[in-house]
Structure formats: structure tokens, C-alpha cells
Amino acid sequence: MKTTKYLSVIALTLFVVVACKKQPVACFTVNNNTWNQDDTLFILAGDTITVNAACTGDADSYTWSNVGLGGYIFGDGNTVVEQYAFTEIGEYNVTLNVKNGKKTDSKTLPVVVE
């Protein structure tokens, strides 16, 4: 009887911890500059950008991707700050996907490389 009671308490505790995880809010700066939802970043081929998700709230994993190069993912999934060099002219989307348990959010910045 005591074992069942303790197991019930442990299960309830785990449920509350998982269920109470907050919704993450994806946010990042590029080269130490903030940007608005409708902005597009214009850079030259060969330029490197530094993206920083320190302003993201309540995330436990960070995945950076560069759509336009076959969905190339950069970073290790745990790194808040990453660098990426654009070597080819074209239009890209740099996307940050954040996760907290099963809750996710993302933010995308269009990039035009000239």
C-alpha cells in the first residue's frame, strides 16, 4: 500500500513538472542587432553572421537552420550563439527553433546574399 502511494506521488510530481514547462519564445539578434518581424538582412557573399538567442526565454534546446542550402542545420542543438558564413549569392532563411520539453517556437529571418 505504501509503495503504491509513493509511486502515485512520484508519477504526479513528474506530470506536474513536465506539464508546467513554459512555452519558449524564440528570439535572436544578428551581429548584435535586433530586427523586426518584417526585416530582411542584406549581406555580401563571403560575409559571416553571428546569431545569438540569449533573448529567448524558457528554452532548453536551440536548433539553427539555413533554409536555401537544402535545409542545412548548424550548431549542436544546445548552443545559443552560432556563426555562419554565406558563400553563395542567393536568398536564404535563417531559422531558430527552440524547444522546452514538448513545447516549441521558431523565428525566421530572410537573408539576401549579394
NUMIBA-597522 format. One record per residue: residue number from 1; x, y, z of N, C-alpha, C in turn; residue in one letter. Coordinates in steps of 0.001 Angstrom, whole numbers. Layout:
BEGIN
pos n_east n_north n_up ca_east ca_north ca_up c_east c_north c_up code
NUM X Y Z X Y Z X Y Z a
...
This chain:
BEGIN
pos n_east n_north n_up ca_east ca_north ca_up c_east c_north c_up code
1 808 -1185 0 0 0 0 863 1265 0 m
2 1902 1267 873 2790 2427 919 3520 2605 -404 k
3 3952 1503 -1019 4662 1575 -2290 3779 2197 -3360 t
4 2532 1790 -3431 1598 2348 -4413 1399 3836 -4184 t
5 1288 4245 -2925 1103 5650 -2584 2316 6471 -3022 k
6 3511 5971 -2734 4734 6685 -3111 4881 6763 -4625 y
7 4552 5682 -5322 4624 5692 -6782 3627 6687 -7362 l
8 2476 6788 -6781 1470 7754 -7239 1971 9181 -7051 s
9 2596 9446 -5928 3147 10775 -5654 4265 11091 -6644 v
10 5136 10141 -6918 6236 10349 -7869 5674 10610 -9264 i
11 4703 9814 -9699 4098 9999 -11019 3435 11361 -11132 a
12 2711 11785 -10098 2060 13085 -10101 3091 14204 -10151 l
13 4158 14063 -9407 5222 15067 -9406 5839 15192 -10786 t
14 6136 14076 -11432 6707 14114 -12778 5741 14755 -13759 l
15 4463 14437 -13656 3453 15024 -14535 3406 16538 -14357 f
16 3413 17008 -13129 3344 18442 -12852 4583 19146 -13394 v
17 5759 18570 -13214 6991 19181 -13703 6964 19295 -15219 v
18 6572 18241 -15917 6535 18260 -17382 5443 19198 -17877 v
19 4268 19135 -17285 3138 19950 -17724 3352 21436 -17452 a
20 4164 21766 -16479 4357 23160 -16098 5487 23850 -16848 c
21 6134 23148 -17740 7176 23805 -18522 6557 24933 -19317 k
22 7237 26056 -19348 6709 27234 -20021 6909 27143 -21536 k
23 6048 27859 -22241 6169 27970 -23689 7413 28810 -24001 q
24 8369 28280 -24774 9530 29097 -25128 9132 30151 -26160 p
25 9850 31248 -26168 9620 32308 -27143 10936 32530 -27889 v
26 10956 32142 -29169 12169 32273 -29977 12478 33738 -30236 a
27 13725 34084 -30067 14197 35454 -30256 15693 35377 -30533 c
28 16182 36148 -31499 17632 36192 -31682 18073 37509 -32306 f
29 19330 37833 -32058 19949 39002 -32668 20921 38521 -33737 t
30 21225 39407 -34666 22193 39110 -35724 23266 40184 -35669 v
31 24509 39756 -35485 25635 40692 -35364 25336 41774 -34319 n
32 24762 41351 -33194 24425 42218 -32057 23330 43234 -32358 n
33 22583 43062 -33436 21474 43961 -33766 20161 43204 -33689 n
34 19161 43856 -33102 17829 43274 -33117 17175 43612 -34450 t
35 16119 42906 -34783 15432 43145 -36045 13950 42898 -35847 w
36 13170 43482 -36729 11718 43353 -36661 11252 42177 -37509 n
37 10019 41751 -37286 9459 40601 -37978 9525 40744 -39504 q
38 9364 41947 -40033 9321 42150 -41479 10674 42512 -42088 d
39 11741 42507 -41307 13065 42868 -41814 13659 41768 -42671 d
40 14552 42179 -43560 15379 41267 -44342 16813 41717 -44168 t
41 17718 40781 -43968 19132 41085 -43813 19804 41002 -45176 l
42 20500 42057 -45589 21251 42077 -46842 22727 42037 -46510 f
43 23441 41062 -47078 24883 40924 -46845 25569 40571 -48162 i
44 26892 40589 -48142 27681 40230 -49320 28143 38788 -49223 l
45 28299 38141 -50363 28822 36777 -50394 30176 36755 -49698 a
46 30371 35791 -48833 31596 35671 -48055 31461 36227 -46645 g
47 30392 36998 -46388 30183 37547 -45053 29781 36443 -44070 d
48 30198 36617 -42836 29817 35721 -41749 28886 36479 -40820 t
49 27810 35824 -40404 26921 36435 -39428 27038 35682 -38105 i
50 26799 36402 -37025 26733 35802 -35701 25300 35946 -35211 t
51 24677 34810 -34921 23314 34809 -34390 23382 34454 -32911 v
52 22544 35136 -32123 22587 34972 -30673 21159 34895 -30135 n
53 20825 33776 -29504 19475 33555 -28988 19372 33797 -27484 a
54 20265 34607 -26939 20242 34856 -25493 18930 35505 -25049 a
55 18240 36196 -25954 16970 36842 -25600 15801 35860 -25585 c
56 16025 34613 -26016 14977 33599 -25995 14671 33218 -24558 t
57 13402 33104 -24241 13016 32729 -22893 12559 31286 -22805 g
58 12939 30628 -21715 12426 29309 -21340 12696 28205 -22352 d
59 13856 28179 -22973 14189 27107 -23916 15274 26217 -23328 a
60 15209 24926 -23676 16280 24017 -23254 17019 23418 -24439 d
61 16590 23743 -25680 17373 23353 -26856 17188 24390 -27951 s
62 18225 24553 -28749 18276 25551 -29812 18762 24873 -31088 y
63 17973 24952 -32162 18402 24398 -33445 18365 25517 -34473 t
64 19500 25754 -35095 19625 26777 -36127 19608 26094 -37487 w
65 18877 26666 -38430 18905 26113 -39784 18978 27240 -40796 s
66 19518 26900 -41953 19650 27834 -43057 18923 27223 -44243 n
67 17663 27571 -44392 16879 27038 -45497 17269 27804 -46750 v
68 17536 27089 -47786 18019 27682 -49032 19253 26927 -49474 g
69 19879 26273 -48542 21010 25400 -48836 20630 23974 -48470 l
70 19450 23581 -48869 18995 22226 -48584 18615 22018 -47129 g
71 18247 23089 -46429 17846 22954 -45038 19011 22677 -44105 g
72 20168 23159 -44448 21383 22935 -43667 21177 23367 -42214 y
73 21463 22480 -41292 21369 22782 -39865 22770 23035 -39328 i
74 22924 24139 -38597 24222 24409 -37994 24072 24535 -36496 f
75 25133 24250 -35777 25095 24232 -34330 24860 22823 -33810 g
76 24933 22677 -32494 24825 21352 -31885 23508 21127 -31146 d
77 22568 22053 -31261 21279 21907 -30597 21248 22475 -29192 g
78 22405 22848 -28685 22474 23399 -27329 23150 24757 -27284 n
79 23564 25254 -28439 24363 26466 -28482 23502 27685 -28768 t
80 23599 28661 -27906 22826 29889 -28027 23419 30799 -29098 v
81 24747 30834 -29202 25429 31704 -30167 26101 30839 -31227 v
82 25852 31184 -32495 26456 30468 -33624 26914 31456 -34679 e
83 27828 31006 -35515 28270 31794 -36664 28037 30985 -37932 q
84 27717 31713 -39008 27525 31046 -40287 28039 31950 -41387 y
85 28806 31371 -42319 29350 32120 -43452 28518 31828 -44692 a
86 28058 32880 -45338 27311 32749 -46594 28284 32917 -47752 f
87 28506 31864 -48502 29496 31903 -49570 28880 32060 -50954 t
88 27580 31793 -51080 26932 31843 -52386 25841 32902 -52421 e
89 25756 33602 -53558 24704 34590 -53767 23356 33871 -53798 i
90 22355 34480 -53181 21022 33882 -53189 20169 34392 -52054 g
91 18982 33812 -51941 18046 34166 -50885 17916 32981 -49932 e
92 17996 33262 -48635 18005 32222 -47613 17067 32615 -46474 y
93 16785 31686 -45608 16062 31941 -44374 16839 31322 -43224 n
94 17273 32136 -42296 17905 31628 -41077 16801 31472 -40042 v
95 16643 30252 -39544 15559 29960 -38610 16109 29413 -37305 t
96 15576 29917 -36213 15870 29393 -34884 14644 28625 -34415 l
97 14825 27365 -34096 13779 26543 -33487 14187 26278 -32048 n
98 13308 26622 -31113 13595 26395 -29697 12579 25415 -29139 v
99 13012 24713 -28103 12159 23687 -27507 12318 23723 -25996 k
100 11210 23468 -25313 11203 23321 -23861 10263 22157 -23576 n
101 10836 20983 -23355 10004 19788 -23241 9381 19503 -24588 g
102 8050 19489 -24640 7351 19268 -25902 6856 20561 -26534 k
103 7104 21674 -25889 6650 22962 -26403 7742 23578 -27271 k
104 7340 24161 -28411 8304 24694 -29364 7886 26075 -29855 t
105 8851 26786 -30419 8602 28056 -31094 9732 28257 -32101 d
106 9511 29122 -33080 10558 29400 -34061 10463 30842 -34528 s
107 11578 31325 -35050 11647 32657 -35619 12562 32584 -36834 k
108 12166 33264 -37908 12912 33188 -39163 13285 34579 -39639 t
109 14507 34717 -40125 14988 35967 -40717 15368 35701 -42171 l
110 14724 36379 -43125 15151 36255 -44521 16517 36933 -44715 p
111 17384 36287 -45486 18714 36819 -45759 18908 36853 -47283 v
112 19336 37999 -47800 19665 38111 -49209 21170 38320 -49298 v
113 21832 37412 -50015 23285 37487 -50192 23544 37992 -51619 v
114 24242 39119 -51699 24507 39741 -52998 25941 39551 -53425 e
